[in-house]
Amino acid sequence: MSTLFSPLQIRSVTVRNRLWVSPMCMYSAVDGVVQDWHHTHLAQFASGGAGLVIAEATAVVADGRISPRDAGIWTDEQRDAWAPIVKAIHDRGAAAGIQLAHAGRKASTWWPWAEQRGSVPSAEGGWRTFAPSAIGFDGYAEPVALDADGIDAVVEAFAAAARRSTEAGFDVLEIHAAHGYLLHQFLSPLSNLRDDEYGGSLENRARLLLRVVDAVRAAVDDDVPVFVRISATDHADGGFTPEEAETVSGWASAHGADLIDVSSGGLVAHQRISVFPGYQVSLAEGVRQGGRIPVTAVGLITAAAQAEQVLVDGAADAIFAGREWLRDPHFALRAAHELGAEIVWPPQYDRARWR
């Protein structure tokens, strides 16, 4: 029996299998409001057999967007636009998640296919950015260091976004603390040079993340799963390390996080990453600590047998994939066939089932 296509229970949510869709930014929202594109984009993965579909990095405040085209959930209008998308995912048998995010010093940037690069100037719709310290990402505008009130406002924004997310019907909430965005910026000594209670020691650098976990956990019912995505290494000297990631993941778990979504990198432009199939699996295995902390693995996992083996080896509890779903929105239907697993096909597609 395939492990990849066995169900996984997390609090009150039973996810039908362990092949999941990573959050992937579409840069297609208008004033933070998701559009028809998002509906089609996300619903197709549920039709394709995904167990859990997590919507893209969704800003908890306007100045937390990566670009002016990012999705948001800081208003009721944005919440209400998400609701029919969540229903479409549910109607197709998958669980629906949302990634709650604040881009920090990597906010107010041009989207990938824009003609320009770097920070968007205020005259063209950009805004002032915030970070733990006034250190800009390479090629981006210098941010303003958050003061105590600003930090408190970030925590409350995550809590308010969590409440709106559950009101929209999302089953799973993921806190984005990876890829060089705000919470990751606090975790890394390369971007956090503070000398107060949020800087210096690992305990201090993790303080904001743990406050956010506490606030999100308190803002929603006990039966709602809360994930945390981390970058388990900065791939740069003097940065956040796999050993620190394991420690912080344990703390997050103790504060009520149900699963750690293990990625890496994104904090600095001078990172050096050796990329190969499954290149981040060992990081997930380290965080998992023999099963003590539930984790997912992600990163160039593109084949059914490969994903199955990661779970059989005990390196992770579930698999997130990103670009493979873009190439094949029916990745799970194909993977189940290749593994000999029986899963439910949409009846509209049953004529195409491999027999």
DOMIZA-945019 format. One record per residue: x, y, z of N, C-alpha, C in turn; residue in three letters. Coordinates in steps of 0.05 Angstrom, whole numbers, padded with zeros to 5 digits, always signed. Layout:
N
XYZXYZXYZAla ...
//
This chain:
355
+00017-00024+00000+00000+00000+00000+00018+00025+00000Met +00011+00045-00017+00028+00069-00019+00025+00086+00006Ser +00049+00094+00017+00049+00113+00039+00040+00141+00029Thr +00049+00148+00005+00043+00174-00006+00013+00178-00009Leu -00002+00157-00014-00031+00159-00017-00047+00148+00006Phe -00034+00149+00030-00048+00143+00054-00057+00169+00067Ser -00079+00170+00081-00089+00195+00093-00072+00203+00117Pro -00074+00229+00123-00059+00240+00146-00078+00257+00162Leu -00081+00251+00188-00098+00266+00207-00081+00286+00221Gln -00090+00312+00220-00077+00334+00235-00099+00349+00249Ile -00100+00347+00276-00122+00358+00291-00148+00347+00279Arg -00166+00365+00271-00192+00356+00262-00193+00350+00232Ser -00171+00356+00218-00170+00354+00189-00158+00328+00180Val -00172+00313+00164-00162+00289+00151-00155+00295+00122Thr -00130+00295+00116-00121+00300+00088-00120+00274+00074Val -00132+00273+00050-00137+00247+00037-00111+00233+00027Arg -00090+00248+00023-00064+00236+00016-00042+00255+00024Asn -00017+00248+00018+00006+00263+00028+00022+00276+00006Arg +00009+00280-00017+00021+00295-00040+00007+00321-00042Leu +00021+00343-00034+00008+00369-00030+00019+00390-00048Trp +00004+00412-00051+00012+00434-00068+00023+00456-00051Val +00048+00463-00057+00062+00485-00043+00049+00512-00051Ser +00050+00532-00033+00042+00559-00040+00060+00570-00061Pro +00049+00581-00083+00064+00593-00105+00052+00619-00113Met +00067+00641-00111+00057+00667-00117+00049+00670-00147Cys +00026+00681-00152+00017+00685-00179+00018+00714-00188Met +00023+00733-00169+00025+00761-00176+00002+00770-00194Tyr -00022+00763-00187-00045+00768-00204-00069+00780-00188Ser -00064+00788-00163-00086+00800-00148-00088+00830-00154Ala -00111+00842-00147-00116+00871-00151-00122+00882-00123Val -00105+00900-00114-00108+00911-00087-00111+00889-00066Asp -00096+00868-00070-00097+00845-00051-00120+00826-00055Gly -00138+00832-00073-00162+00816-00078-00156+00795-00099Val -00160+00769-00093-00155+00748-00113-00176+00749-00134Val -00169+00739-00158-00185+00741-00182-00193+00714-00193Gln -00206+00714-00216-00214+00688-00229-00190+00670-00234Asp -00167+00683-00240-00143+00667-00244-00137+00648-00221Trp -00139+00659-00196-00133+00643-00173-00153+00620-00169His -00178+00625-00176-00199+00604-00174-00192+00580-00192His -00186+00586-00217-00180+00565-00236-00153+00551-00228Thr -00134+00567-00222-00107+00557-00215-00108+00538-00191His -00121+00545-00170-00121+00528-00146-00140+00505-00147Leu -00164+00509-00159-00183+00487-00161-00173+00464-00178Ala -00157+00470-00198-00148+00449-00216-00131+00428-00202Gln -00116+00437-00181-00099+00418-00167-00116+00399-00150Phe -00138+00408-00140-00157+00391-00125-00169+00370-00144Ala -00176+00379-00168-00186+00360-00189-00165+00340-00196Ser -00140+00348-00194-00117+00331-00201-00108+00313-00179Gly -00123+00312-00157-00118+00292-00136-00101+00301-00113Gly -00094+00327-00111-00078+00336-00088-00092+00331-00062Ala -00077+00325-00041-00089+00322-00015-00095+00348-00001Gly -00076+00367-00003-00078+00393+00009-00068+00413-00012Leu -00083+00435-00016-00075+00456-00033-00071+00481-00016Val -00046+00491-00015-00041+00515+00001-00039+00539-00018Ile -00055+00559-00013-00055+00583-00030-00029+00599-00025Ala -00023+00615-00044+00002+00630-00044+00006+00648-00020Glu +00032+00657-00017+00038+00676+00005+00019+00699+00004Ala +00004+00702+00026-00018+00721+00027-00012+00742+00049Thr -00010+00767+00041+00000+00787+00059-00020+00793+00081Ala -00009+00796+00106-00026+00802+00129-00031+00832+00132Val -00015+00848+00119-00018+00877+00117-00010+00886+00090Val -00018+00910+00082-00012+00919+00055+00018+00922+00050Ala +00032+00932+00070+00061+00936+00066+00077+00910+00069Asp +00063+00888+00074+00076+00862+00075+00075+00847+00049Gly +00064+00859+00028+00063+00845+00002+00091+00845-00011Arg +00097+00823-00025+00122+00822-00040+00121+00842-00063Ile +00098+00844-00076+00095+00862-00099+00067+00875-00097Ser +00062+00896-00113+00035+00907-00113+00014+00888-00123Pro +00021+00866-00135+00002+00847-00146-00002+00823-00128Arg +00008+00824-00103+00005+00801-00085-00023+00799-00073Asp -00031+00775-00066-00056+00770-00052-00054+00780-00023Ala -00077+00787-00012-00077+00796+00016-00101+00785+00030Gly -00100+00788+00057-00124+00780+00073-00125+00799+00098Ile -00120+00825+00093-00122+00844+00114-00149+00859+00114Trp -00166+00853+00094-00193+00865+00094-00214+00843+00091Thr -00239+00851+00098-00261+00832+00094-00266+00827+00065Asp -00262+00847+00047-00266+00843+00019-00247+00821+00008Glu -00223+00822+00017-00203+00801+00009-00212+00774+00020Gln -00220+00773+00045-00230+00748+00057-00253+00736+00040Arg -00272+00753+00033-00295+00743+00018-00288+00734-00010Asp -00267+00745-00022-00259+00736-00048-00246+00708-00047Ala -00234+00702-00024-00222+00675-00021-00244+00653-00017Trp -00266+00660-00006-00286+00640+00002-00295+00621-00021Ala -00302+00631-00044-00310+00613-00066-00287+00595-00076Pro -00263+00605-00073-00240+00589-00081-00237+00565-00062Ile -00239+00571-00036-00238+00550-00016-00260+00529-00021Val -00284+00539-00027-00306+00520-00032-00300+00502-00057Lys -00288+00514-00077-00282+00499-00101-00261+00477-00095Ala -00242+00483-00078-00222+00462-00070-00236+00440-00054Ile -00253+00448-00035-00268+00428-00019-00286+00411-00037His -00300+00424-00056-00318+00409-00073-00304+00387-00089Asp -00278+00390-00093-00262+00371-00108-00247+00352-00090Arg -00253+00352-00064-00243+00332-00046-00217+00338-00031Gly -00205+00361-00036-00180+00367-00023-00184+00386+00001Ala -00165+00387+00019-00164+00406+00040-00152+00432+00029Ala -00159+00455+00041-00150+00481+00032-00134+00495+00054Ala -00111+00505+00046-00094+00520+00065-00087+00547+00054Gly -00077+00564+00071-00068+00591+00063-00042+00596+00077Ile -00023+00609+00063+00002+00617+00075+00001+00646+00082Gln +00003+00652+00108+00002+00679+00118+00030+00691+00119Leu +00034+00715+00107+00061+00724+00102+00064+00754+00106Ala +00089+00762+00112+00097+00790+00112+00125+00789+00099His +00129+00805+00078+00154+00803+00063+00177+00820+00075Ala +00171+00837+00094+00192+00852+00107+00208+00868+00087Gly +00235+00866+00087+00252+00882+00070+00250+00873+00041Arg +00238+00850+00035+00234+00841+00008+00207+00848-00003Lys +00193+00867+00009+00167+00877+00000+00171+00899-00021Ala +00149+00907-00033+00148+00930-00052+00168+00926-00075Ser +00168+00902-00087+00185+00896-00109+00169+00890-00134Thr +00182+00891-00157+00168+00885-00182+00163+00856-00185Trp +00141+00849-00198+00134+00821-00202+00153+00809-00223Trp +00156+00783-00225+00177+00770-00241+00177+00778-00271Pro +00154+00783-00283+00155+00789-00312+00152+00819-00317Trp +00155+00835-00297+00156+00864-00302+00182+00871-00316Ala +00182+00893-00330+00206+00902-00344+00228+00911-00325Glu +00219+00922-00302+00238+00932-00282+00246+00910-00262Gln +00266+00915-00247+00275+00898-00225+00280+00914-00200Arg +00280+00901-00177+00285+00915-00152+00260+00927-00140Gly +00264+00947-00124+00242+00959-00109+00225+00977-00127Ser +00199+00977-00122+00180+00994-00136+00180+01021-00123Val +00186+01043-00137+00186+01069-00125+00158+01078-00117Pro +00156+01096-00098+00129+01104-00088+00113+01117-00110Ser +00126+01130-00129+00111+01143-00151+00097+01123-00169Ala +00106+01098-00168+00095+01077-00185+00080+01055-00168Glu +00072+01063-00144+00056+01046-00127+00071+01031-00106Gly +00097+01037-00102+00112+01024-00081+00108+01036-00054Gly +00121+01026-00033+00117+01036-00006+00143+01031+00010Trp +00143+01043+00034+00165+01039+00052+00165+01011+00064Arg +00188+00999+00067+00189+00971+00077+00200+00971+00105Thr +00196+00948+00119+00204+00945+00147+00219+00919+00150Phe +00237+00918+00170+00254+00895+00175+00263+00896+00204Ala +00277+00874+00213+00288+00876+00240+00309+00897+00243Pro +00325+00901+00222+00346+00921+00222+00346+00936+00195Ser +00358+00959+00195+00358+00976+00170+00379+00966+00151Ala +00376+00941+00142+00395+00929+00123+00379+00920+00099Ile +00384+00930+00076+00369+00923+00052+00378+00897+00040Gly +00359+00883+00028+00366+00860+00010+00381+00871-00014Phe +00401+00857-00024+00418+00866-00045+00401+00876-00069Asp +00404+00902-00076+00390+00914-00098+00363+00925-00091Gly +00354+00923-00066+00328+00933-00058+00332+00957-00040Tyr +00311+00973-00036+00312+00996-00019+00318+00989+00010Ala +00331+01007+00024+00336+01002+00053+00310+01003+00069Glu +00305+00983+00086+00281+00984+00102+00284+01000+00127Pro +00262+01005+00141+00261+01017+00167+00261+00995+00188Val +00278+00998+00209+00278+00978+00230+00252+00980+00246Ala +00238+00958+00251+00214+00958+00266+00219+00966+00295Leu +00203+00983+00307+00204+00989+00335+00185+00970+00350Asp +00183+00973+00376+00167+00955+00393+00138+00955+00384Ala +00127+00979+00379+00099+00981+00370+00095+00968+00343Asp +00115+00971+00326+00113+00959+00299+00113+00929+00301Gly +00129+00918+00319+00130+00889+00323+00103+00879+00333Ile +00092+00893+00353+00066+00886+00364+00045+00886+00342Asp +00046+00906+00324+00027+00908+00303+00029+00885+00283Ala +00053+00875+00279+00057+00852+00261+00044+00827+00273Val +00048+00823+00299+00036+00800+00313+00005+00801+00311Val -00006+00824+00316-00036+00827+00314-00045+00823+00286Glu -00030+00832+00266-00038+00829+00238-00039+00799+00230Ala -00020+00783+00240-00021+00755+00235-00046+00742+00248Phe -00052+00751+00272-00075+00740+00286-00101+00747+00271Ala -00104+00772+00263-00128+00781+00248-00130+00766+00222Ala -00108+00762+00208-00108+00747+00183-00117+00718+00188Ala -00107+00706+00210-00115+00679+00216-00145+00677+00220Ala -00157+00696+00234-00186+00696+00239-00201+00698+00212Arg -00192+00717+00195-00206+00720+00170-00203+00694+00153Arg -00180+00682+00155-00175+00658+00138-00194+00635+00146Ser -00199+00631+00172-00218+00611+00179-00247+00619+00172Thr -00252+00645+00174-00279+00654+00165-00283+00649+00135Glu -00262+00649+00119-00264+00643+00091-00266+00613+00086Ala -00262+00597+00106-00265+00568+00104-00239+00552+00102Gly -00216+00565+00103-00191+00551+00101-00189+00531+00125Phe -00179+00507+00118-00175+00485+00138-00149+00488+00153Asp -00128+00497+00139-00100+00497+00149-00089+00525+00145Val -00074+00534+00165-00060+00560+00164-00030+00554+00165Leu -00015+00567+00147+00014+00564+00147+00026+00592+00152Glu +00044+00594+00172+00058+00618+00178+00084+00617+00162Ile +00089+00638+00146+00112+00639+00128+00136+00651+00143His +00155+00634+00150+00179+00643+00164+00204+00634+00148Ala +00201+00634+00122+00222+00624+00104+00228+00644+00082Ala +00247+00637+00065+00253+00650+00039+00260+00680+00042His +00271+00687+00065+00281+00715+00068+00260+00735+00074Gly +00236+00727+00081+00215+00746+00088+00216+00752+00118Tyr +00198+00768+00127+00202+00782+00153+00209+00764+00176Leu +00194+00743+00181+00200+00726+00204+00227+00712+00201Leu +00234+00704+00177+00260+00693+00172+00282+00714+00176His +00276+00739+00169+00296+00761+00173+00302+00764+00203Gln +00282+00760+00220+00288+00761+00249+00304+00737+00258Phe +00300+00714+00245+00314+00689+00254+00343+00690+00247Leu +00351+00703+00226+00379+00702+00216+00396+00724+00226Ser +00420+00718+00236+00439+00739+00245+00450+00755+00221Pro +00445+00746+00197+00454+00762+00174+00437+00786+00169Leu +00412+00785+00177+00393+00807+00173+00383+00819+00199Ser +00389+00807+00221+00380+00816+00247+00404+00824+00264Asn +00409+00850+00266+00431+00861+00282+00421+00875+00307Leu +00397+00869+00316+00385+00883+00338+00400+00876+00364Arg +00399+00895+00383+00411+00890+00409+00390+00891+00432Asp +00365+00887+00424+00343+00886+00444+00334+00857+00448Asp +00310+00853+00458+00301+00826+00464+00294+00810+00439Glu +00296+00822+00415+00291+00808+00390+00316+00803+00374Tyr +00339+00808+00386+00364+00804+00371+00385+00791+00389Gly +00406+00781+00375+00428+00769+00390+00426+00739+00391Gly +00417+00729+00414+00415+00700+00418+00394+00688+00400Ser +00395+00662+00396+00375+00648+00380+00348+00651+00393Leu +00347+00649+00420+00321+00652+00433+00309+00679+00427Glu +00325+00700+00427+00315+00727+00421+00307+00730+00392Asn +00323+00719+00374+00317+00720+00345+00291+00705+00338Arg +00285+00684+00353+00261+00668+00348+00236+00680+00363Ala +00240+00700+00378+00218+00711+00395+00194+00719+00379Arg +00198+00734+00357+00176+00743+00341+00161+00720+00328Leu +00175+00701+00317+00162+00678+00305+00144+00664+00326Leu +00155+00660+00350+00139+00645+00370+00116+00662+00380Leu +00119+00688+00381+00096+00705+00387+00074+00703+00366Arg +00082+00701+00341+00063+00698+00319+00049+00671+00321Val +00064+00650+00326+00052+00624+00330+00032+00624+00352Val +00039+00636+00374+00020+00638+00397-00005+00654+00389Asp -00001+00676+00375-00024+00693+00368-00042+00680+00348Ala -00031+00666+00328-00047+00652+00309-00062+00629+00322Val -00048+00614+00339-00060+00592+00353-00083+00601+00370Arg -00080+00624+00383-00101+00635+00401-00124+00646+00385Ala -00119+00654+00360-00140+00668+00344-00160+00649+00331Ala -00153+00623+00330-00170+00603+00317-00177+00581+00336Val -00196+00565+00328-00205+00543+00344-00183+00522+00347Asp -00184+00507+00369-00163+00487+00374-00161+00465+00353Asp -00183+00462+00337-00182+00440+00317-00169+00449+00290Asp -00160+00474+00288-00148+00483+00263-00118+00478+00263Val -00108+00463+00244-00079+00459+00242-00064+00484+00235Pro -00041+00488+00248-00023+00511+00242+00004+00500+00234Val +00013+00507+00210+00040+00499+00200+00058+00523+00202Phe +00084+00518+00202+00105+00538+00200+00124+00530+00178Val +00127+00548+00158+00148+00542+00137+00173+00557+00145Arg +00196+00542+00146+00222+00554+00152+00241+00549+00130Ile +00261+00566+00129+00285+00560+00113+00306+00549+00133Ser +00312+00523+00130+00328+00510+00150+00358+00516+00148Ala +00366+00531+00128+00393+00542+00126+00392+00566+00107Thr +00410+00585+00112+00412+00608+00094+00431+00602+00071Asp +00445+00579+00071+00465+00573+00051+00485+00595+00048His +00493+00607+00071+00512+00629+00072+00526+00629+00098Ala +00552+00635+00098+00568+00636+00123+00556+00656+00142Asp +00555+00648+00168+00545+00665+00188+00515+00668+00190Gly +00501+00652+00174+00472+00654+00174+00458+00633+00191Gly +00432+00631+00188+00416+00612+00203+00424+00584+00194Phe +00427+00566+00214+00438+00540+00208+00418+00518+00212Thr +00423+00494+00200+00405+00471+00205+00401+00464+00234Pro +00422+00467+00250+00420+00461+00278+00402+00481+00292Glu +00404+00506+00285+00386+00526+00296+00357+00521+00287Glu +00354+00512+00262+00327+00507+00251+00314+00484+00267Ala +00330+00464+00274+00319+00442+00290+00310+00452+00317Glu +00325+00469+00330+00318+00479+00356+00293+00497+00354Thr +00292+00515+00335+00269+00533+00332+00244+00517+00325Val +00247+00497+00309+00224+00480+00302+00212+00466+00327Ser +00230+00457+00345+00221+00446+00370+00206+00466+00387Gly +00216+00491+00388+00202+00512+00403+00175+00518+00390Trp +00174+00520+00364+00149+00526+00350+00128+00503+00355Ala +00137+00479+00355+00120+00456+00361+00109+00458+00390Ser +00126+00465+00408+00117+00468+00436+00097+00491+00439Ala +00098+00511+00422+00079+00533+00423+00054+00528+00407His +00051+00504+00396+00025+00497+00383+00026+00493+00353Gly +00050+00496+00340+00052+00489+00312+00049+00459+00308Ala +00034+00451+00288+00028+00423+00284+00047+00410+00265Asp +00060+00425+00247+00077+00414+00227+00097+00436+00218Leu +00121+00428+00212+00142+00446+00201+00146+00439+00172Ile +00142+00459+00155+00146+00457+00126+00174+00466+00120Asp +00192+00447+00113+00221+00453+00113+00231+00459+00085Val +00239+00484+00081+00251+00493+00057+00279+00505+00064Ser +00290+00522+00046+00316+00534+00053+00321+00558+00035Ser +00340+00575+00044+00349+00597+00028+00331+00620+00026Gly +00339+00640+00009+00323+00663+00003+00329+00688+00018Gly +00347+00686+00038+00352+00710+00055+00372+00729+00042Leu +00393+00719+00029+00413+00737+00019+00419+00729-00010Val +00428+00749-00026+00434+00745-00054+00459+00728-00058Ala +00477+00728-00038+00502+00713-00042+00501+00685-00032His +00477+00674-00028+00474+00646-00020+00486+00628-00041Gln +00495+00605-00032+00507+00585-00050+00493+00559-00045Arg +00475+00551-00064+00459+00527-00060+00467+00506-00081Ile +00472+00482-00071+00476+00459-00089+00449+00446-00094Ser +00439+00449-00118+00411+00440-00125+00412+00414-00140Val +00397+00394-00130+00394+00368-00142+00368+00357-00133Phe +00358+00335-00146+00332+00324-00138+00331+00318-00108Pro +00311+00329-00095+00307+00325-00066+00328+00338-00049Gly +00340+00360-00058+00363+00372-00044+00356+00382-00016Tyr +00331+00386-00009+00324+00395+00018+00313+00373+00036Gln +00312+00349+00026+00301+00327+00042+00316+00322+00068Val +00343+00323+00066+00359+00318+00091+00353+00339+00112Ser +00347+00364+00104+00340+00385+00123+00314+00378+00137Leu +00295+00368+00122+00269+00360+00134+00274+00337+00153Ala +00290+00318+00145+00295+00295+00163+00308+00304+00189Glu +00326+00324+00188+00339+00334+00212+00318+00347+00231Gly +00301+00363+00219+00280+00376+00236+00261+00355+00247Val +00255+00335+00232+00235+00315+00241+00244+00300+00266Arg +00271+00297+00269+00282+00284+00293+00269+00257+00299Gln +00270+00240+00278+00260+00213+00282+00230+00211+00286Gly +00215+00232+00278+00186+00231+00281+00175+00247+00304Gly +00193+00260+00319+00184+00276+00342+00168+00300+00333Arg +00176+00312+00310+00163+00336+00299+00153+00329+00271Ile +00128+00331+00266+00118+00326+00239+00129+00347+00219Pro +00138+00338+00196+00149+00356+00176+00140+00348+00148Val +00143+00367+00130+00141+00362+00101+00167+00368+00088Thr +00172+00353+00066+00196+00358+00049+00187+00371+00023Ala +00204+00388+00012+00198+00403-00012+00225+00408-00027Val +00223+00411-00053+00247+00419-00068+00256+00399-00088Gly +00249+00402-00113+00256+00384-00135+00248+00355-00129Leu +00223+00353-00118+00211+00326-00116+00190+00325-00138Ile +00197+00310-00159+00182+00311-00184+00171+00285-00193Thr +00177+00263-00179+00168+00236-00189+00155+00221-00166Ala +00136+00204-00174+00121+00189-00154+00138+00171-00137Ala +00156+00156-00149+00173+00137-00134+00192+00153-00115Ala +00201+00175-00124+00218+00192-00107+00203+00202-00083Gln +00179+00212-00087+00163+00222-00064+00156+00200-00045Ala +00149+00177-00056+00143+00154-00039+00167+00146-00022Glu +00190+00145-00034+00214+00137-00019+00221+00155+00004Gln +00217+00181+00000+00222+00201+00021+00206+00193+00046Val +00180+00186+00042+00163+00179+00064+00170+00152+00076Leu +00176+00133+00059+00183+00106+00068+00209+00107+00085Val +00227+00125+00077+00253+00127+00092+00249+00142+00118Asp +00226+00153+00123+00222+00168+00148+00233+00195+00149Gly +00239+00207+00126+00250+00234+00125+00229+00256+00128Ala +00204+00249+00122+00182+00269+00123+00156+00254+00127Ala +00135+00270+00134+00108+00259+00137+00090+00264+00113Asp +00098+00283+00097+00083+00290+00073+00102+00304+00054Ala +00093+00307+00029+00109+00319+00008+00095+00344-00003Ile +00109+00366-00004+00100+00390-00019+00115+00390-00045Phe +00100+00396-00067+00112+00401-00093+00101+00427-00104Ala +00117+00440-00120+00109+00465-00131+00108+00465-00161Gly +00131+00468-00174+00131+00471-00203+00122+00446-00218Arg +00124+00422-00205+00114+00398-00218+00084+00400-00221Glu +00070+00412-00202+00041+00416-00205+00035+00436-00227Trp +00052+00456-00231+00047+00474-00253+00051+00460-00280Leu +00070+00442-00281+00074+00427-00306+00052+00407-00311Arg +00042+00395-00289+00022+00375-00291+00002+00378-00268Asp -00020+00392-00272-00040+00397-00251-00053+00371-00241Pro -00049+00349-00255-00059+00323-00247-00037+00305-00237His -00017+00317-00225+00006+00302-00215-00002+00279-00197Phe -00021+00283-00179-00028+00262-00161-00042+00238-00175Ala -00058+00244-00195-00071+00222-00210-00050+00205-00224Leu -00030+00218-00236-00009+00204-00249+00008+00188-00229Arg +00015+00202-00207+00032+00189-00186+00018+00164-00175Ala -00008+00166-00169-00022+00143-00158-00022+00120-00177Ala -00025+00125-00203-00024+00104-00223+00004+00091-00223His +00024+00107-00222+00052+00096-00223+00058+00080-00198Glu +00046+00086-00176+00051+00071-00151+00031+00049-00146Leu +00011+00046-00164-00009+00025-00161-00029+00031-00139Gly -00032+00057-00133-00051+00065-00111-00078+00071-00123Ala -00099+00063-00109-00126+00069-00118-00135+00095-00105Glu -00141+00115-00122-00152+00140-00111-00177+00147-00128Ile -00193+00165-00117-00217+00173-00130-00211+00193-00152Val -00220+00187-00176-00217+00206-00198-00243+00222-00201Trp -00242+00247-00210-00267+00261-00216-00282+00245-00237Pro -00308+00241-00234-00322+00224-00254-00320+00235-00282Pro -00317+00262-00284-00314+00274-00311-00289+00265-00325Gln -00269+00256-00309-00243+00248-00321-00240+00218-00322Tyr -00259+00203-00313-00255+00174-00309-00249+00160-00335Asp -00258+00170-00358-00252+00158-00383-00222+00159-00390Arg -00208+00177-00377-00179+00180-00382-00162+00164-00363Ala -00174+00150-00344-00159+00134-00324-00143+00113-00338Arg -00118+00110-00330-00101+00088-00340-00112+00061-00330Trp -00115+00042-00347-00128+00017-00340-00110-00006-00348Arg 
//
